Amino acid sequence: MAAYLSMGEAHRRIGDYLSRVTNAISYSDGAALASLLSVSSAPASTPLSDALAAFPDFPRLAGDRFPHLADFLVPLLRAIHSHSIQRFADAYSSFEKASNAFLQEFRNWETPWAMDAMHTVALEIRLIAEKADRELATNGKNPDKLQAAGSFLMKVFGTLAVKGPKRIGALYVTCQLFKIYFRLGTVNLCRSVIRSIETARNFDFEDFPVKDKVTYMYYTGRLEVFNENFLVADQKLTYALMRCNPQSESNLRRVLKFLIPVKLSMGVLPKRTLLERYNLLEYADVVTALKRGDLRLLRQALDRHEDQFLKSGVYLVLEKLELQVYQRLVKKIHIIQRQKEPAKAHQIKLDVVVKALKWLEIDMDVDEVECIMACLIYKNLIKGYFAHKSKVLVLSKQDPFPKLNGKPV
Amino acid sequence: MRKPAGAWSKPFHLRTHLYLLAIIFGFSLTGIFLYYLMDSINQNSVYYDPQRDVSVSGATQSVTNSESHVVQSANSYVPYPTSVQQDYNAVQHPNHYYNYPQAANDSSVQRGVDQGPGAAYQPHTSFPNSGSYVGPTSNTYYTAGAHQTVPGYATSNYYYHQNNTWGNGSCVNNHAQSYQSCIPDSNVAQSSSSLPTSSVHYQQQYSQWAYYYDQSAQTSGGLAVTGSGSTAPDTKTVTIDSNYAHTSNQPPPPGTTSWKNDAGNTTTPPSQEQGIQGYQNQYASQVPVAPMFHTHYVNNAAGIPTFQNQCVSLAYQHSSANHNQLPLSNQVDQQKVLPLHGSSSNVSSVNHVSENPETPWQDSLSSNVHMLNKIQISTNPRIAQDFPIGTPQVDKSKLEADSSLKPAYVCVSMPKNDVTVSQNGSEAVMQVTGSFPVSLRTYVERNLARCKDDAQRTASRSILKEIITKATADGTLHTKNWDIEPLFTLPEKATSMNMTSNGKDSSPFSSSRSPSRRTKSRWEPVAKSRWEPVAEENVANNVELPNELAKINICSSLEPTKRMSNSWDLRKHVQSRQSPLSQYSHRPTKMQRTGGDASLTENGNASSDSDKEQGLMKYYTSSIAQANSPEEKKRREHRSKRFEQSQGTPSKSRSSVPDKDATDNIYTSRATSLLLNRSNGDGAGLAVEDYDWDALTIKGTCQQIEKPYLRLTSAPDPATVRPEDVLEKALCMVETSEKNYLYKCDQLKSIRQDLTVQRIQSELTVKVYETHARLAIQSGDLAEYNQCQSQLRRCYGEGVKGCNLEFSAYNLLYLVHSNNKRDLLSSMASLPKEAKKDTAVKHALEVRYAFSSGNYVLFFKLYKMAPNLNSCLMDLYVERMRFVAMKCMSKSYRPTVPVRYAARVLGFVGIDEVCEANGADGLEECEEWLKAHGAILSVDNNGELQIDTKVSSTSLYLPETENAVSHGDASLAVDDFLTRASS
């Protein structure tokens, strides 16, 4: 469709775009600049990309018209062009050049008027890098663009995370970095950024924009899930959940996906309606198993969603729920026993537990079950002691099965 | 004659080194520097006499022949008419001394000498030396040279001498003053106050000097034509002296704050840069001297032992440079192609001609020289013209070079410049200043010098031609940093020769500066960009040479004694030397510190407390200054940017880069070149991935099955690398060997190295890594295991077959140990379904589950039935698991737990063999373990040993493991490792 575009028209369109960019810069209009820089969000056949296709000499045009901005505008036009013709690796290279030039300029601007534009650049470079990596991977090449985008964003972060008015934009870049690192599986790189955000004394975290705070808390909460710091993870994810835009269901779901396992490990079970509403039914069986003390169901649930849980990183958390399921099972045995012969309600024979597990089709020998009982006592899930000689679990008369009440196991 | 006999062979070694260095540096530097060099040498010697004596005396012990000479030269500076030559002697001997240990230890070096194939100038050395050079001491040689010099030259020398003495006086004074002031003030006081004034002072001097300089330049031009050398030298020397004296002042300003450190030095140039243009020009030429002096001074102040060395080495280089250059000049004269060449050059050439025996290889050299000369000449006329006018371009390039000069190293480099100058003769030197890529010339020389016979030479010549044409086409002529050139593999063999040519052709850098291009450039208007490369090269030289020298002197002990390569390639030397230096370059203060300390120990009386304090003071101030200086910041910025520069950065883009960048790039490129042993790169920090590894891949020829592992410090030599079939035998040998793990590890590492350098990635590779990984697991060598495992993961990922399930099981087990949840998760996620059915993997997964859920019973059950070497990896956390289990049991069991039961569930005895004979051993072991961990045992009514859980629950503790080491990994403890390995 670019064929019938006249050269003059193409020239005019490119010139128009260029002057709008330069005007936005000269008038310090950050929002306008930001919209002009969103390379990837523009549809493939905008007037501009058609014009670029019809007028291949556009780099010269940009260079001649605005020589002082040539190192920014020329690669920018190239990036738009390459992106519109689906050559994302090229688009990335050009856009990175343009971004570097822009960052250079941005450093020199004393006020943060261009923060929107900077954020757009940060977002765009990540999106284009992801596309470029996909393209490179399908071509059998080494997909390293996202990594490169990560190092560029680190530069941006370095520029923003300083004293002064620009710091307010640092958290957005941090979140973009998180997204990259989580995708690349190099989350250990997050640590330095987090440290820089959390140790800053001269800038209150609450002063950052809410959307950035929510994203930040979501990712740091996930990191804490990895580290099995459930209390902190609960804090952060709850923060994210409470401040998340209630309209944005997908974001809420994302937070809940990690918050639910964390809460489960602290003995807080979600209602089924919640799981249904946010389409988190993979946890439904886990919750049921916890309620019933059904070890088999838990293992089945874990097995069924193993890949999913492993990928999201909650597998190990859910696996740890086993002890709670055992606790529930012993509790049930205790309740039944109390009904049968109240006098001996606090003495549970090991054989009984082994038999119960047999019914659940879980084959464990006496030693192992004994070990499980020892662990339950050791981890304060059961109050009492185990008498090895007689193979009897002796429960405390008072509150033999203490609730977790928000304390992780 | 190629093997000089006995004690002399080592000195000659050194000489070759120096030759190479001298050549590299010499070309790059301008005539002005030459003068400086002379002055500086003299002055230095005077100033530093006391120190020198000390060290010289030390040297005499080791040096066999030259004791008397050394002593004489050191002490009797005054009596000798030509101070310069005196210096040489003195210098040389110390050099010998210092280098001695190195040479002695360095078997490979020795070999290199004998075989001599790779060294560019080796033939040179050996041949000339065989004649008059070899027999007598170096002293004789030099004196002979002096005698032979044409009268005119001699007079010039004489003038020099006079001037020098005068200059010396002033210089010394300056130094002394600054030094004295420095000590009491402890640097800080002087720094700020003295700087402004001094700078002004300098400016004046510079302008003055500029005037002189112009004069001299013009005169030199005239002289070149006429050939009357005496007057010209005079004026020049005078100017130099004045400059010099002032220059010596210069060091203090920067030095006061950071006397010894880079930051200080670097700072100076920029400030001057900003000065007036005209004045800048002068300054540029002068700058080099300043740094040099600076260094010396610094050294003195710090009392660094190296100072002497530097001086010495410089002088030595000087001499060596003369040797080298003579042939060149000869060529010029004989051919009479270059009428413009200075008269002095003629003289020198004549002398040398008479001296040098005609050798077959000289042929090639002459050809080289010829080429070089041509280049030189072409540039010369232009430069001479340009200089008086003060072309901004020239200035700029010079400035760049100056600013980029790094402190300590810079000073060293200066001497080299001087060397060159001296070689060419004063006028010629002037002209050389602007010549093109000096390094290219040396590069060509190097190539040709490697040739052993005519056939090779012709072949290499044609190759060079090709390269040159290519370079011309590429336009990369000027952008390359030829000095750090990689130099291809060893030139010794015919095959290697081919290799080289191939490498050149195919490698991206292969483009060398073509002579044709150079000649062409002569007639073209000088483009700004064109000058830049020259400057860069100068910078590179400066930076590099210091390294070399310093290395020789300071780091001779560091030099890897067991270098595998025989070749005397220039690059190899440079690079291998560089390695220690580069370290220093990054932490210059540190180096100086150590240097200072050493000096303290060496110069007994010189070491006073104040010295020490000063050293400390300097250390801190300099480090601070360095960290805060704008240069450092800029540099850092640059460092981060350097990877953005693409490989073939055109000179245009470079021109926009500030001076510091050039230096920076050089540093970085040095690092890479060090890695790669390639001396290429235009200094624009070529990324490792930019290199064409295919062109560098070698094919081994070694047939030896056994080979000790040596970490490569240079490019691999095909003669010492085993081809795949031999490696297969070697692996077989290791597998069947009865020797201990240390031996096997060594052998396997060498096999791995050979595989790596040949880039063999086959099933053999996998087999080697698997074998090594298994052995490492068995011996608890986690470091090696991890290396192997990561390599194996890569190999498996690329589809090479092997026991990947076994090793993914190991990987899981290891991750349990490292307690890295995320890696564990990703490893588990990446396991395919069928892999989870494999016994080993399944076992590993169960172990992980048992460990994380604290199910000790299951854990030790699995421990007893572990497939492959899984139990070895489980050993890593068996102790942890036992302790947790014990804590768990002591808390949950009441009142007692039988030890027999504990022994069973904690894996001390087999699950099914409780009653058997070895059950008793396990029981005892368990009892001991329990006691060692604070458990309280008691005997019940039946006489059975029980654990009193209630008491034990509070008394349990994890004893500090005997083999615990500071880094927390007990398996890395040497003693433990050795005992296990040898058992």
Interface residues (C-beta under 8 A of the other chain):
Chain A: N100 K155 G185 V187 N188 F226 N227 E228 D307 L310 K311 G313 Y315 L316 E319 K320 E322 L323 D367 E368 E370 C371 I372 M373 A374 C375 L376 I377 Y378 K379 Y385 F386 A387 H388 K389 V394
Chain B: S640 E644 K821 R822 L824 L825 S826 M828 A829 Y849 S852 S853 G854 N855 Y856 V857 L858 A885 K887 C888 M889 K891 S892 Y893 R894 P895 T896 V897 P898 Y901 R904 V905
